[in-house]
Amino acid sequence: MKALKLEKNKLELDKKLELDKTNIKKIKPFSDVTEFHGHICPGSALGYRAAEAALTQLSSESSPDEELVAIVENDSCAVDAVQVVTGCTFGKGNLIFQDYGKQVYTFINRNTGDAVRVSLKSSFNMDKIDPNLGVLRRKVRSGKASPQEKDELEKLVGEVSQKVLDYPLEDLFEVKPVEIQIPPKAKIFKSLKCPECGEMVSEHRVKILDGKFVCMDCFKSLKKE
């Protein structure tokens, strides 16, 4: 029954994707991502496309408050793009980081209860776009690249990033509806003064040691003694 419901949802979302391509004009331009991230790169382009897929499928716009939730399973350049495009940020509490090292992103619309999981297809390989990208990157990082090769890498990074932006979404990601418990909205906690270091710490992050509420740093250092 659950599988049938998910399949029905997938068909509805696929249909919605065809009908709601006008949503793309509501998505922030990639230049906003570059300004926030600091430079153009294929990773931020990939995150931009993941966010684009999610917003299109969910018929959503950027989240001014906590209307959307993003659960990201890596801490790569892509996550900066997710923050800019979806409005999901650590500060608002609607960007949740799970350190799984996977190019997978789950997006939830609180208002509708809809959620989609966007995962990079194994058939997609950045090196296939241009094998020279990896070669030049390794050479530059090793410190053995010439000034000309550094310029070539910068140009290539821009070209590959643009190709990612132009890549058909269906060839980049597997996008499927999921049933997921919606995380609670962010809470505001009191700050307490750690009696050991004197620094302020959120009350939900304190540890109890010898009857005192101490911060995590002091808790760890005192436990070692």
Backbone as ProteinMPNN parsed JSONL, in Angstrom:
{"seq_chain_A": "MKALKLEKNKLELDKKLELDKTNIKKIKPFSDVTEFHGHICPGSALGYRAAEAALTQLSSESSPDEELVAIVENDSCAVDAVQVVTGCTFGKGNLIFQDYGKQVYTFINRNTGDAVRVSLKSSFNMDKIDPNLGVLRRKVRSGKASPQEKDELEKLVGEVSQKVLDYPLEDLFEVKPVEIQIPPKAKIFKSLKCPECGEMVSEHRVKILDGKFVCMDCFKSLKKE", "coords_chain_A": {"N_chain_A": [[0.826, -1.204, 0.0], [1.914, 1.26, 0.862], [3.974, 1.492, -1.01], [2.497, 1.751, -3.35], [1.26, 4.189, -2.885], [3.463, 5.921, -2.843], [4.322, 5.606, -5.469], [2.159, 6.663, -6.816], [2.34, 9.291, -5.92], [4.777, 9.942, -7.105], [4.123, 9.88, -9.821], [2.321, 11.98, -9.887], [4.021, 14.08, -9.157], [5.834, 14.004, -11.264], [4.161, 14.761, -13.328], [3.551, 17.29, -12.429], [6.027, 18.472, -12.698], [6.215, 18.789, -15.456], [4.148, 20.589, -15.871], [4.79, 22.789, -14.345], [7.023, 24.27, -15.188], [7.355, 26.93, -15.325], [8.089, 27.663, -12.869], [10.798, 27.798, -12.792], [11.634, 30.369, -13.412], [11.357, 31.65, -11.038], [13.418, 30.942, -9.52], [16.424, 31.827, -7.937], [19.14, 33.497, -9.617], [22.139, 31.903, -10.838], [24.295, 33.502, -10.478], [23.921, 34.695, -8.018], [24.525, 32.638, -6.307], [27.238, 32.301, -6.846], [28.217, 34.755, -5.943], [27.756, 34.494, -3.201], [29.154, 32.126, -2.58], [31.71, 32.662, -3.471], [33.229, 31.96, -5.679], [33.078, 30.532, -8.999], [32.19, 27.167, -9.518], [32.043, 23.652, -10.391], [30.849, 22.16, -8.352], [29.179, 23.914, -6.871], [27.463, 24.504, -8.928], [26.244, 22.057, -9.281], [24.856, 21.794, -6.871], [23.098, 23.889, -7.223], [21.507, 22.946, -9.311], [20.352, 20.743, -8.058], [18.803, 21.988, -6.106], [17.152, 23.412, -7.798], [15.751, 21.322, -9.036], [14.34, 20.342, -6.845], [12.744, 22.559, -5.963], [11.194, 22.913, -8.209], [9.829, 20.461, -8.411], [8.418, 20.499, -6.011], [6.857, 22.66, -6.342], [7.606, 25.125, -5.218], [8.929, 28.173, -3.785], [11.851, 30.142, -2.884], [12.567, 29.951, 0.581], [11.461, 32.242, 2.856], [11.205, 32.063, 5.574], [10.749, 29.358, 7.535], [9.494, 27.661, 5.789], [10.369, 25.758, 4.005], [12.402, 22.813, 4.313], [15.668, 21.624, 4.24], [17.566, 18.745, 3.984], [20.785, 17.868, 4.011], [23.338, 15.71, 2.833], [26.051, 15.992, 2.743], [28.957, 18.125, 2.984], [29.763, 19.789, 0.937], [30.671, 22.123, -1.746], [28.264, 22.325, -2.987], [26.274, 22.656, -1.092], [26.266, 25.327, -0.356], [25.008, 26.466, -2.533], [22.491, 25.308, -2.288], [21.609, 26.585, 0.041], [21.42, 29.278, -0.806], [19.574, 29.177, -2.955], [17.271, 27.863, -1.962], [16.753, 29.086, 0.451], [17.101, 27.806, 2.792], [18.824, 27.619, 5.724], [21.533, 27.271, 8.112], [21.336, 29.064, 10.21], [18.598, 29.653, 10.379], [17.656, 27.256, 11.075], [16.522, 25.451, 9.348], [18.121, 24.028, 7.704], [19.534, 21.017, 7.638], [22.247, 19.099, 8.506], [23.629, 16.057, 7.627], [26.215, 13.947, 8.095], [27.055, 12.097, 5.843], [28.463, 11.924, 3.528], [27.357, 11.802, 0.968], [26.003, 12.63, -2.228], [23.282, 13.602, -1.843], [20.085, 14.952, -1.286], [17.393, 15.99, 0.643], [14.273, 17.49, 0.47], [11.733, 19.321, 2.039], [8.432, 20.489, 2.047], [6.857, 22.332, 4.305], [4.286, 23.393, 4.336], [2.704, 21.903, 2.583], [3.369, 19.336, 3.156], [4.656, 17.725, 1.412], [7.521, 15.939, 0.196], [10.742, 15.507, -1.291], [13.381, 13.452, -2.461], [16.51, 14.027, -3.629], [18.953, 12.685, -5.497], [22.25, 12.244, -6.695], [22.859, 10.786, -9.809], [24.459, 7.665, -10.428], [25.412, 7.325, -12.915], [26.274, 9.751, -13.74], [29.204, 11.573, -14.176], [31.61, 13.82, -13.325], [34.127, 13.977, -14.485], [33.723, 12.934, -16.961], [32.6, 14.954, -18.395], [34.684, 16.666, -18.928], [37.699, 15.298, -19.024], [40.129, 16.542, -18.541], [39.8, 18.284, -16.471], [40.065, 17.101, -13.875], [42.709, 16.281, -14.066], [44.181, 18.684, -14.37], [43.46, 19.958, -12.0], [44.634, 18.356, -10.033], [47.297, 18.775, -10.653], [47.617, 21.503, -10.208], [47.08, 21.644, -7.471], [49.214, 20.237, -6.525], [51.232, 21.969, -6.788], [52.789, 22.077, -9.001], [51.959, 23.161, -11.342], [52.07, 25.255, -14.231], [51.871, 28.854, -14.802], [50.297, 29.199, -17.07], [48.858, 26.807, -17.135], [47.389, 27.08, -14.818], [45.717, 29.203, -15.514], [44.372, 27.945, -17.546], [43.014, 25.985, -16.112], [41.245, 27.544, -14.576], [39.641, 28.594, -16.603], [38.558, 26.226, -17.599], [37.147, 25.253, -15.414], [35.052, 27.096, -15.309], [33.81, 26.511, -17.761], [33.022, 23.826, -17.448], [31.33, 24.086, -15.277], [29.277, 25.573, -16.432], [28.335, 23.697, -18.229], [27.271, 21.839, -16.478], [25.181, 23.338, -15.47], [23.62, 23.448, -17.723], [22.955, 20.85, -18.165], [20.654, 18.155, -18.688], [18.157, 17.763, -16.236], [17.063, 15.279, -15.645], [19.079, 13.566, -16.286], [20.963, 14.09, -14.452], [20.011, 13.767, -11.787], [18.268, 11.508, -9.604], [15.061, 11.899, -8.78], [12.713, 11.619, -6.37], [9.569, 11.163, -4.674], [9.199, 11.14, -1.121], [8.201, 9.762, 2.013], [8.361, 11.314, 5.004], [9.13, 12.205, 8.357], [8.325, 15.398, 9.397], [10.721, 17.657, 10.453], [10.839, 19.341, 13.651], [10.215, 22.873, 14.118], [12.764, 25.39, 14.487], [14.019, 26.109, 17.752], [14.351, 28.617, 20.286], [16.781, 28.9, 22.655], [17.759, 29.447, 26.077], [20.751, 31.094, 27.162], [23.515, 30.004, 29.022], [26.031, 30.632, 31.497], [29.135, 29.155, 31.388], [30.647, 27.739, 34.18], [33.325, 27.104, 34.216], [34.917, 28.084, 31.981], [33.761, 30.501, 31.575], [32.389, 31.295, 29.337], [29.456, 31.84, 27.289], [26.849, 29.493, 26.763], [24.465, 27.61, 24.919], [21.574, 26.399, 26.535], [20.66, 23.87, 25.853], [22.839, 22.503, 25.118], [24.571, 22.052, 27.139], [26.598, 20.18, 29.493], [26.434, 18.013, 32.308], [28.517, 18.071, 35.04], [29.893, 17.018, 37.943], [27.717, 18.114, 39.247], [27.481, 20.586, 38.071], [26.597, 22.789, 35.364], [28.246, 22.641, 32.475], [30.082, 23.726, 29.543], [30.548, 21.963, 26.388], [33.237, 21.82, 25.559], [34.705, 22.271, 27.935], [33.728, 20.168, 29.404], [34.751, 17.948, 28.031], [37.537, 18.358, 28.308], [37.886, 18.34, 31.085], [37.031, 15.815, 31.726], [39.099, 14.307, 30.783], [41.106, 14.714, 32.549]], "CA_chain_A": [[0.0, 0.0, 0.0], [2.813, 2.404, 0.939], [4.686, 1.582, -2.287], [1.548, 2.253, -4.336], [1.063, 5.602, -2.597], [4.658, 6.642, -3.292], [4.331, 5.585, -6.925], [1.151, 7.641, -7.225], [2.927, 10.61, -5.676], [5.831, 10.172, -8.095], [3.465, 10.207, -11.082], [1.768, 13.323, -9.743], [5.126, 15.032, -9.167], [6.366, 14.039, -12.625], [3.224, 15.574, -14.099], [3.72, 18.65, -11.94], [7.285, 18.976, -13.266], [5.937, 19.228, -16.811], [3.226, 21.713, -15.857], [5.266, 23.914, -13.558], [8.354, 24.71, -15.59], [7.432, 28.366, -15.1], [8.72, 27.856, -11.564], [12.226, 28.031, -12.968], [11.904, 31.815, -13.419], [11.318, 32.124, -9.663], [14.639, 30.513, -8.853], [17.47, 32.846, -7.956], [20.156, 33.224, -10.644], [23.37, 31.261, -10.374], [25.23, 34.562, -10.08], [23.737, 34.901, -6.57], [25.279, 31.555, -5.664], [28.658, 32.612, -7.01], [28.53, 35.869, -5.049], [27.774, 33.97, -1.839], [30.171, 31.079, -2.461], [33.015, 33.288, -3.659], [33.792, 31.64, -6.993], [32.317, 29.571, -9.802], [32.752, 25.817, -9.534], [31.056, 22.621, -10.742], [30.137, 21.715, -7.165], [28.081, 24.835, -6.587], [26.511, 24.335, -10.033], [25.514, 20.824, -8.995], [23.908, 22.117, -5.815], [22.087, 24.764, -7.816], [20.58, 22.107, -10.068], [19.606, 19.926, -7.097], [17.79, 22.867, -5.531], [16.205, 23.699, -8.879], [14.893, 20.144, -9.187], [13.461, 20.247, -5.682], [11.758, 23.634, -5.976], [10.275, 22.655, -9.314], [8.981, 19.328, -8.061], [7.554, 20.853, -4.884], [6.145, 23.901, -6.685], [7.941, 26.034, -4.127], [9.904, 29.235, -3.999], [12.803, 30.271, -1.796], [11.898, 30.002, 1.878], [11.85, 33.4, 3.652], [11.276, 31.675, 6.979], [11.037, 27.928, 7.658], [8.501, 26.933, 5.002], [11.07, 24.612, 3.438], [13.482, 22.209, 5.085], [16.625, 20.884, 3.413], [18.454, 17.822, 4.695], [21.905, 17.642, 3.102], [24.145, 14.586, 3.304], [27.466, 16.295, 2.521], [29.293, 19.521, 3.291], [30.504, 20.258, -0.233], [30.304, 23.417, -2.322], [26.863, 22.266, -3.405], [25.389, 23.078, -0.009], [26.141, 26.783, -0.424], [23.981, 26.742, -3.54], [21.209, 24.913, -1.698], [21.207, 27.639, 0.967], [21.054, 30.485, -1.542], [18.408, 28.974, -3.809], [16.071, 27.448, -1.222], [16.545, 29.873, 1.652], [17.296, 26.945, 3.962], [20.133, 27.953, 6.271], [21.812, 26.807, 9.472], [20.868, 30.069, 11.153], [17.146, 29.555, 10.545], [17.339, 25.932, 11.594], [15.855, 24.587, 8.369], [19.133, 23.279, 6.958], [19.985, 19.952, 8.527], [23.423, 18.43, 7.945], [23.908, 14.679, 8.016], [27.565, 13.731, 7.567], [27.082, 10.788, 5.198], [29.342, 11.965, 2.366], [26.605, 11.418, -0.226], [25.382, 13.724, -2.98], [21.854, 13.363, -1.661], [19.43, 16.091, -0.65], [15.956, 15.804, 0.841], [13.619, 18.774, 0.65], [10.384, 19.175, 2.574], [7.572, 21.669, 2.074], [6.056, 22.221, 5.524], [2.895, 23.798, 4.095], [1.959, 20.849, 1.887], [3.758, 18.022, 3.656], [5.358, 16.992, 0.353], [8.975, 15.851, 0.33], [11.418, 14.807, -2.375], [14.779, 13.086, -2.255], [17.259, 14.297, -4.862], [20.243, 12.0, -5.386], [23.046, 12.267, -7.919], [22.877, 9.484, -10.48], [25.785, 7.055, -10.538], [25.823, 7.422, -14.323], [26.871, 11.067, -13.976], [30.59, 11.678, -13.73], [32.137, 15.135, -13.707], [35.302, 13.804, -15.347], [33.279, 12.622, -18.321], [32.333, 16.22, -19.079], [36.012, 17.024, -19.45], [38.712, 14.585, -18.235], [41.262, 17.415, -18.205], [39.514, 19.027, -15.25], [40.702, 16.417, -12.755], [44.166, 16.26, -14.289], [44.709, 20.012, -14.079], [43.256, 20.244, -10.574], [45.67, 17.649, -9.267], [48.586, 19.399, -10.929], [47.637, 22.801, -9.529], [47.16, 21.397, -6.031], [50.545, 19.72, -6.2], [52.166, 23.08, -6.893], [53.647, 21.868, -10.163], [51.34, 23.72, -12.547], [52.604, 26.509, -14.755], [50.86, 29.918, -14.831], [49.386, 28.937, -18.189], [47.97, 25.709, -16.734], [46.462, 27.632, -13.816], [44.718, 29.957, -16.268], [43.581, 26.953, -18.278], [42.112, 25.359, -15.148], [40.195, 28.506, -14.253], [38.739, 28.641, -17.758], [37.893, 24.929, -17.691], [36.175, 25.191, -14.314], [33.891, 27.864, -15.75], [33.145, 25.8, -18.849], [32.377, 22.626, -16.905], [30.218, 24.567, -14.447], [28.191, 25.937, -17.333], [27.766, 22.458, -18.771], [26.431, 21.267, -15.418], [23.97, 24.16, -15.431], [22.84, 23.158, -18.93], [22.724, 19.404, -18.22], [19.258, 17.78, -18.407], [17.988, 17.361, -14.849], [16.78, 13.842, -15.543], [20.348, 12.846, -16.432], [21.793, 14.418, -13.292], [19.495, 13.327, -10.496], [17.078, 10.712, -9.365], [14.187, 12.708, -7.922], [11.55, 10.801, -6.033], [8.863, 11.569, -3.454], [9.453, 10.305, 0.059], [7.422, 10.044, 3.205], [9.347, 11.607, 6.038], [8.62, 13.003, 9.462], [8.778, 16.781, 9.265], [11.445, 18.088, 11.659], [10.223, 20.482, 14.358], [10.811, 24.176, 13.828], [13.871, 25.76, 15.367], [13.669, 26.688, 19.038], [15.305, 29.563, 20.856], [17.118, 28.439, 23.993], [18.473, 30.366, 26.946], [22.202, 30.929, 27.243], [24.031, 29.886, 30.387], [27.459, 30.875, 31.612], [29.895, 27.989, 31.841], [31.421, 28.132, 35.364], [34.747, 26.791, 34.042], [35.588, 29.007, 31.051], [33.098, 31.799, 31.617], [31.731, 31.596, 28.068], [28.034, 31.543, 27.239], [26.529, 28.289, 26.004], [23.035, 27.33, 24.842], [21.217, 25.477, 27.611], [20.42, 22.499, 25.383], [24.124, 21.915, 24.753], [25.433, 21.928, 28.314], [26.803, 18.867, 30.092], [26.473, 18.076, 33.776], [29.749, 17.505, 35.598], [29.992, 17.32, 39.381], [26.587, 18.948, 39.632], [27.544, 21.893, 37.412], [26.317, 22.822, 33.932], [29.442, 23.132, 31.791], [30.046, 23.612, 28.084], [31.097, 20.706, 25.884], [34.703, 21.884, 25.551], [35.191, 22.079, 29.306], [33.344, 18.809, 29.813], [35.714, 17.012, 27.45], [38.877, 18.554, 28.883], [37.869, 17.95, 32.491], [36.871, 14.354, 31.777], [40.399, 13.711, 30.468], [42.004, 14.905, 33.683]], "C_chain_A": [[0.863, 1.258, 0.0], [3.549, 2.6, -0.38], [3.776, 2.151, -3.366], [1.318, 3.753, -4.156], [2.243, 6.426, -3.089], [4.719, 6.704, -4.81], [3.321, 6.586, -7.472], [1.684, 9.056, -7.055], [3.979, 10.947, -6.714], [5.216, 10.563, -9.436], [2.896, 11.621, -11.039], [2.865, 14.378, -9.805], [5.751, 15.141, -10.549], [5.481, 14.906, -13.515], [3.381, 17.035, -13.731], [4.98, 19.271, -12.537], [7.058, 19.494, -14.672], [5.089, 20.497, -16.824], [3.823, 22.969, -15.255], [6.657, 24.386, -13.933], [8.5, 26.222, -15.471], [8.056, 28.662, -13.751], [10.189, 28.224, -11.693], [12.548, 29.518, -12.92], [11.908, 32.393, -12.009], [12.592, 31.769, -8.909], [15.716, 31.583, -9.007], [18.529, 32.5, -9.005], [21.413, 32.63, -10.028], [24.401, 32.303, -9.939], [25.112, 34.871, -8.587], [24.508, 33.851, -5.783], [26.767, 31.861, -5.697], [29.087, 33.741, -6.077], [28.644, 35.379, -3.605], [28.937, 33.009, -1.628], [31.585, 31.624, -2.646], [33.67, 33.003, -4.995], [32.859, 30.666, -7.706], [32.988, 28.211, -9.696], [31.667, 24.808, -9.871], [30.238, 22.155, -9.539], [28.963, 22.613, -6.827], [27.024, 24.772, -7.69], [25.639, 23.107, -9.805], [24.466, 21.059, -7.911], [22.774, 22.991, -6.311], [21.04, 23.941, -8.554], [19.739, 21.218, -9.156], [18.482, 20.747, -6.472], [16.724, 23.216, -6.563], [15.221, 22.54, -9.044], [13.872, 20.069, -8.061], [12.365, 21.314, -5.713], [10.731, 23.424, -7.076], [9.306, 21.54, -8.958], [7.991, 19.68, -6.961], [6.703, 22.086, -5.152], [6.365, 24.962, -5.611], [8.892, 27.122, -4.591], [10.88, 29.244, -2.824], [12.067, 30.536, -0.488], [12.342, 31.216, 2.69], [11.955, 33.081, 5.135], [11.634, 30.194, 7.05], [10.04, 27.074, 6.874], [9.098, 25.68, 4.366], [12.105, 24.094, 4.431], [14.376, 21.462, 4.104], [17.488, 20.017, 4.316], [19.56, 17.445, 3.719], [22.832, 16.585, 3.686], [25.623, 14.742, 2.963], [27.701, 17.747, 2.891], [30.122, 20.129, 2.165], [30.046, 21.649, -0.67], [28.821, 23.478, -2.682], [25.918, 22.82, -2.348], [25.236, 24.594, 0.033], [25.052, 27.169, -1.421], [22.594, 26.407, -3.005], [20.7, 26.009, -0.762], [20.696, 28.874, 0.224], [19.727, 30.297, -2.28], [17.142, 28.663, -3.01], [15.762, 28.328, -0.022], [16.643, 29.05, 2.918], [18.714, 27.165, 4.489], [20.292, 27.392, 7.679], [21.225, 27.776, 10.497], [19.372, 30.004, 11.411], [16.721, 28.193, 11.083], [16.634, 25.019, 10.612], [16.83, 23.988, 7.359], [19.744, 22.278, 7.928], [21.108, 19.175, 7.838], [23.566, 17.03, 8.525], [25.208, 14.273, 7.324], [27.713, 12.32, 6.993], [28.002, 10.755, 3.976], [28.661, 11.57, 1.067], [26.022, 12.657, -0.908], [23.878, 13.478, -3.012], [21.26, 14.509, -0.86], [17.94, 15.788, -0.542], [15.35, 17.164, 1.168], [12.165, 18.552, 1.065], [9.662, 20.512, 2.524], [6.644, 21.517, 3.283], [4.569, 22.484, 5.252], [2.067, 22.692, 3.456], [2.237, 19.462, 2.449], [4.489, 17.188, 2.621], [6.866, 17.012, 0.597], [9.55, 15.087, -0.847], [12.875, 14.554, -1.989], [15.475, 13.22, -3.596], [18.649, 13.696, -4.703], [20.954, 11.995, -6.732], [23.113, 10.873, -8.524], [24.307, 8.963, -10.606], [26.317, 7.142, -11.964], [26.463, 8.773, -14.642], [28.268, 11.109, -13.382], [31.161, 12.992, -14.248], [33.317, 15.011, -14.67], [34.919, 13.479, -16.787], [32.964, 13.884, -19.109], [33.619, 16.74, -19.699], [37.069, 16.371, -18.561], [39.885, 15.46, -17.806], [41.051, 18.167, -16.897], [40.223, 18.4, -14.053], [42.213, 16.434, -12.856], [44.781, 17.599, -13.894], [44.563, 20.37, -12.598], [44.354, 19.603, -9.731], [47.031, 18.308, -9.451], [48.712, 20.74, -10.209], [47.795, 22.6, -8.024], [48.525, 20.874, -5.602], [51.598, 20.815, -6.243], [53.078, 22.992, -8.097], [53.089, 22.482, -11.444], [51.999, 25.038, -12.945], [51.508, 27.575, -14.696], [49.828, 29.7, -15.942], [48.386, 27.838, -17.818], [46.966, 26.163, -15.675], [45.348, 28.42, -14.495], [43.786, 29.005, -17.016], [42.568, 26.277, -17.349], [40.949, 26.287, -14.81], [39.153, 28.588, -15.364], [37.918, 27.356, -17.837], [36.835, 24.769, -16.609], [34.897, 25.938, -14.697], [33.093, 27.136, -16.816], [32.385, 24.572, -18.335], [31.182, 23.018, -16.037], [29.02, 24.914, -15.316], [27.532, 24.702, -17.929], [26.883, 21.757, -17.747], [25.111, 22.032, -15.345], [23.048, 23.865, -16.609], [22.424, 21.686, -19.031], [21.251, 19.096, -17.964], [19.122, 17.252, -16.98], [17.798, 15.864, -14.696], [18.035, 12.99, -15.712], [21.296, 13.096, -15.261], [21.328, 13.702, -12.025], [18.348, 12.333, -10.618], [16.242, 11.525, -8.372], [12.93, 11.9, -7.633], [10.89, 11.295, -4.752], [9.177, 10.615, -2.314], [8.476, 10.701, 1.151], [8.402, 10.19, 4.359], [8.698, 12.436, 7.136], [9.196, 14.412, 9.367], [9.476, 17.208, 10.551], [10.738, 19.258, 12.338], [10.92, 21.774, 13.978], [11.877, 24.503, 14.865], [13.353, 26.403, 16.648], [14.751, 27.681, 19.468], [15.535, 29.165, 22.309], [17.83, 29.544, 24.781], [19.975, 30.092, 26.876], [22.624, 30.914, 28.709], [25.531, 30.149, 30.384], [28.149, 29.632, 32.151], [30.754, 28.417, 33.037], [32.922, 27.892, 35.234], [35.465, 27.819, 33.176], [34.962, 30.395, 31.031], [32.38, 32.186, 30.343], [30.26, 31.168, 28.114], [27.771, 30.344, 26.343], [25.025, 28.063, 26.036], [22.678, 26.222, 25.828], [21.006, 24.043, 27.14], [21.714, 21.814, 24.947], [25.065, 21.782, 25.96], [25.536, 20.469, 28.754], [26.855, 19.038, 31.613], [27.727, 17.364, 34.271], [29.882, 17.977, 37.049], [28.904, 18.304, 39.822], [26.563, 20.317, 38.995], [27.228, 21.751, 35.924], [27.514, 23.445, 33.22], [29.285, 22.964, 30.28], [30.741, 22.329, 27.644], [32.617, 20.689, 25.912], [35.263, 21.603, 26.941], [34.871, 20.673, 29.806], [34.367, 17.797, 29.31], [37.084, 17.129, 28.093], [38.933, 18.101, 30.338], [37.729, 16.436, 32.654], [38.202, 13.645, 31.544], [41.341, 13.775, 31.664], [41.864, 13.794, 34.72]], "O_chain_A": [[0.602, 2.202, -0.746], [3.734, 3.732, -0.828], [4.216, 2.94, -4.202], [1.197, 4.496, -5.13], [2.064, 7.493, -3.677], [5.116, 7.72, -5.38], [3.583, 7.271, -8.461], [1.507, 9.91, -7.923], [4.076, 12.091, -7.16], [5.714, 11.463, -10.112], [2.973, 12.366, -12.016], [2.69, 15.433, -10.415], [6.154, 16.226, -10.969], [5.969, 15.677, -14.341], [3.351, 17.913, -14.593], [4.998, 20.461, -12.848], [7.629, 20.514, -15.058], [5.275, 21.371, -17.671], [3.424, 24.081, -15.599], [7.399, 24.858, -13.072], [9.612, 26.749, -15.508], [8.505, 29.782, -13.505], [10.757, 28.878, -10.817], [13.616, 29.9, -12.442], [12.403, 33.5, -11.796], [12.816, 32.24, -7.794], [15.887, 32.163, -10.08], [18.786, 31.321, -9.251], [21.706, 32.835, -8.85], [25.277, 32.012, -9.124], [26.094, 35.266, -7.958], [25.071, 34.139, -4.726], [27.468, 31.699, -4.698], [30.17, 33.701, -5.494], [29.535, 35.808, -2.872], [29.626, 33.075, -0.61], [32.538, 31.115, -2.056], [34.576, 33.728, -5.406], [31.975, 30.062, -7.098], [34.213, 28.109, -9.775], [30.485, 25.081, -9.657], [29.069, 21.795, -9.683], [27.871, 22.128, -6.529], [25.836, 24.961, -7.429], [24.444, 23.118, -10.1], [23.335, 20.586, -8.014], [21.631, 22.852, -5.876], [19.841, 24.197, -8.443], [18.567, 20.965, -9.433], [17.357, 20.27, -6.326], [15.539, 23.303, -6.24], [14.015, 22.75, -9.176], [12.698, 19.773, -8.285], [11.19, 21.005, -5.512], [9.548, 23.717, -6.902], [8.101, 21.663, -9.177], [6.852, 19.213, -6.976], [5.923, 22.509, -4.298], [5.422, 25.61, -5.158], [9.554, 27.015, -5.623], [10.75, 28.453, -1.889], [11.069, 31.256, -0.458], [13.474, 31.244, 3.173], [12.693, 33.737, 5.869], [12.737, 29.818, 6.654], [9.77, 25.928, 7.23], [8.416, 24.667, 4.208], [12.611, 24.835, 5.273], [13.882, 20.746, 3.233], [18.067, 20.497, 5.291], [19.306, 16.779, 2.715], [23.081, 16.567, 4.891], [26.36, 13.758, 2.901], [26.753, 18.508, 3.088], [31.062, 20.885, 2.409], [29.169, 22.261, -0.061], [28.209, 24.546, -2.679], [24.877, 23.389, -2.679], [24.181, 25.094, 0.421], [24.273, 28.09, -1.177], [21.636, 27.141, -3.244], [19.511, 26.329, -0.764], [19.665, 29.443, 0.584], [18.859, 31.168, -2.23], [16.062, 29.148, -3.346], [14.636, 28.323, 0.476], [16.31, 29.53, 4.001], [19.689, 26.925, 3.777], [19.309, 27.078, 8.35], [20.684, 27.359, 11.522], [18.919, 30.266, 12.525], [15.576, 28.002, 11.493], [16.191, 23.932, 10.983], [16.429, 23.505, 6.3], [20.388, 22.651, 8.909], [20.937, 18.661, 6.733], [23.616, 16.841, 9.741], [25.28, 14.262, 6.095], [28.393, 11.467, 7.563], [28.289, 9.681, 3.446], [29.313, 11.056, 0.158], [25.603, 13.606, -0.246], [23.292, 13.188, -4.055], [21.848, 14.977, 0.115], [17.307, 15.38, -1.516], [15.847, 17.892, 2.028], [11.468, 17.704, 0.509], [10.215, 21.542, 2.912], [5.751, 20.67, 3.28], [3.702, 21.866, 5.87], [0.878, 22.552, 3.743], [1.456, 18.531, 2.252], [4.902, 16.065, 2.909], [7.41, 17.976, 1.134], [8.939, 14.142, -1.346], [13.501, 15.346, -1.285], [15.074, 12.599, -4.58], [19.433, 14.147, -3.868], [20.338, 11.769, -7.774], [23.391, 9.898, -7.827], [25.24, 9.725, -10.857], [27.522, 7.045, -12.194], [27.112, 8.931, -15.676], [28.482, 10.727, -12.231], [31.19, 13.24, -15.453], [33.486, 15.841, -15.564], [35.692, 13.718, -17.715], [33.047, 13.894, -20.337], [33.638, 17.194, -20.843], [37.31, 16.844, -17.451], [40.56, 15.157, -16.822], [42.011, 18.634, -16.283], [40.905, 19.096, -13.301], [42.913, 16.582, -11.854], [45.778, 17.646, -13.174], [45.441, 21.008, -12.017], [44.922, 20.23, -8.837], [47.821, 18.387, -8.51], [49.768, 21.073, -9.671], [48.564, 23.313, -7.379], [48.936, 21.05, -4.455], [52.726, 20.617, -5.789], [54.04, 23.753, -8.205], [53.683, 22.337, -12.512], [52.424, 25.823, -12.098], [50.333, 27.237, -14.554], [48.642, 29.982, -15.769], [47.204, 27.932, -18.152], [45.831, 25.688, -15.642], [44.183, 28.323, -14.109], [42.579, 29.23, -17.104], [41.425, 26.027, -17.732], [39.798, 25.854, -14.764], [37.95, 28.645, -15.108], [36.718, 27.398, -18.11], [35.761, 24.219, -16.853], [33.792, 25.462, -14.437], [31.862, 27.134, -16.792], [31.251, 24.317, -18.74], [30.146, 22.355, -16.063], [27.883, 24.589, -14.977], [26.315, 24.665, -18.11], [25.87, 21.154, -18.1], [24.05, 21.432, -15.177], [21.831, 24.017, -16.5], [21.624, 21.326, -19.894], [20.647, 19.724, -17.093], [19.891, 16.385, -16.564], [18.297, 15.253, -13.751], [18.05, 11.822, -15.323], [22.3, 12.403, -15.101], [22.125, 13.115, -11.292], [17.586, 12.326, -11.584], [16.683, 11.798, -7.255], [12.181, 11.545, -8.543], [11.566, 11.789, -3.85], [9.394, 9.423, -2.53], [7.992, 11.832, 1.198], [9.178, 9.278, 4.645], [7.826, 13.264, 6.873], [10.41, 14.591, 9.27], [8.886, 17.13, 11.628], [10.108, 20.076, 11.668], [12.08, 21.768, 13.566], [11.884, 23.96, 15.969], [12.373, 27.147, 16.631], [15.908, 27.583, 19.059], [14.593, 29.102, 23.098], [18.424, 30.453, 24.202], [20.4, 28.98, 26.564], [22.149, 31.709, 29.52], [26.211, 29.915, 29.385], [27.804, 29.12, 33.216], [31.52, 29.373, 32.919], [33.706, 28.404, 36.032], [36.495, 28.363, 33.574], [35.56, 31.347, 30.531], [31.818, 33.278, 30.256], [29.876, 30.27, 28.863], [28.394, 30.195, 25.291], [24.381, 28.297, 27.059], [23.394, 25.228, 25.942], [21.152, 23.103, 27.922], [21.69, 20.682, 24.464], [26.234, 21.432, 25.797], [24.683, 19.641, 28.433], [27.27, 20.079, 32.123], [27.96, 16.197, 33.953], [29.969, 19.173, 37.329], [29.132, 19.191, 40.644], [25.712, 21.139, 39.337], [27.543, 20.736, 35.303], [27.763, 24.644, 33.351], [28.471, 22.172, 29.806], [31.436, 21.688, 28.432], [33.224, 19.672, 26.248], [36.181, 20.799, 27.101], [35.654, 20.071, 30.541], [34.796, 16.908, 30.045], [37.722, 16.12, 28.391], [39.937, 17.534, 30.769], [38.249, 15.855, 33.607], [38.42, 12.536, 32.032], [42.269, 12.973, 31.772], [42.555, 13.81, 35.739]]}, "name": "protein", "num_of_chains": 1, "seq": "MKALKLEKNKLELDKKLELDKTNIKKIKPFSDVTEFHGHICPGSALGYRAAEAALTQLSSESSPDEELVAIVENDSCAVDAVQVVTGCTFGKGNLIFQDYGKQVYTFINRNTGDAVRVSLKSSFNMDKIDPNLGVLRRKVRSGKASPQEKDELEKLVGEVSQKVLDYPLEDLFEVKPVEIQIPPKAKIFKSLKCPECGEMVSEHRVKILDGKFVCMDCFKSLKKE"}
